[in-house]
Each structure stands twice: as structure tokens, then as C-alpha cells.
Amino acid sequence: MEYLIVKFILIHFVVGSIRGFYRYLMIEKYQYNYYDNNSMKLGFRLAHNWLYSTFNSTTLFISVCLTILVLIISIA
């Protein structure tokens, strides 16, 4: 059981990181003035998007689905 929880947490943070980086790229491409503060550094922008994407219901759903797939593959 602990193995499954650790796998879920790892998958969740990886999915959140990917979605956060993608969100950052889309904001930079389409909404240049989204942050409304030009002094915000790149690291803070990435952290903001990573936190927003990691603690999102869509990311949770994707992580649960991927964890179930990993569980099924490991059993088979």
C-alpha cells in the first residue's frame, strides 16, 4: 500500500510540473500582461504556475488515472 501512495505522489508532482510548465508557456505566448508585475522573476513565475497546476482537480484526476494504469501494468 505504501508503494502505491509513493507512486501516486511522484506521478502527481510530475504531472503537476508538466502542466505548470505548459501553463507558463501558454501565458507567455497569449497573455503577456497576465502577471501584472514585470519585476516577477522567471523562478517565481514557474513556481506560481507549478503550484496552481499541482493543486488542481484536473491534475488530481490525471494522476489517479495514471496511478491506476501503473498498478494494472505492474500486476499483469
DARA-V567401 format. One record per residue. N is the residue number from 0. RES is the residue in one letter. OMEGA is omega in degrees with one decimal (NA if undefined). D_FIRST is the distance of its C-alpha to the first C-alpha in whole Angstrom. Layout:
BEGIN
N RES OMEGA D_FIRST
N RES OMEGA D_FIRST
END
This chain:
BEGIN
0 M 179.7 0
1 E 178.2 4
2 Y -179.8 5
3 L 178.9 5
4 I 178.5 6
5 V 177.0 9
6 K 179.7 10
7 F -179.4 11
8 I 178.2 13
9 L 179.2 14
10 I -178.8 15
11 H 179.7 17
12 F 176.5 19
13 V 178.5 20
14 V 177.6 21
15 G 178.1 23
16 S 179.5 25
17 I -179.9 26
18 R 177.8 27
19 G 178.6 28
20 F 177.3 31
21 Y 177.9 32
22 R 177.9 33
23 Y -179.9 35
24 L -179.4 36
25 M 176.5 37
26 I 178.7 39
27 E -176.0 41
28 K -170.8 42
29 Y -176.8 43
30 Q -173.4 43
31 Y -176.6 45
32 N -178.0 45
33 Y -174.2 42
34 Y 175.8 41
35 D 178.8 45
36 N -175.9 45
37 N -179.7 46
38 S 179.1 45
39 M -176.6 41
40 K -177.2 40
41 L -179.8 38
42 G 178.8 35
43 F 177.0 35
44 R 178.5 36
45 L 178.8 32
46 A 178.1 30
47 H -179.2 32
48 N 178.2 31
49 W 179.4 27
50 L 179.3 26
51 Y -176.7 28
52 S -178.2 26
53 T -177.4 23
54 F -178.6 23
55 N -176.9 24
56 S 178.3 23
57 T 177.5 24
58 T 177.9 22
59 L 179.2 19
60 F 179.0 19
61 I -179.4 20
62 S 178.4 16
63 V 179.3 15
64 C 179.2 17
65 L 178.0 16
66 T 177.3 12
67 I 177.2 13
68 L 178.0 15
69 V 178.3 13
70 L -179.8 11
71 I -179.9 14
72 I -178.9 16
73 S 178.6 13
74 I -175.2 13
75 A NA 17
END
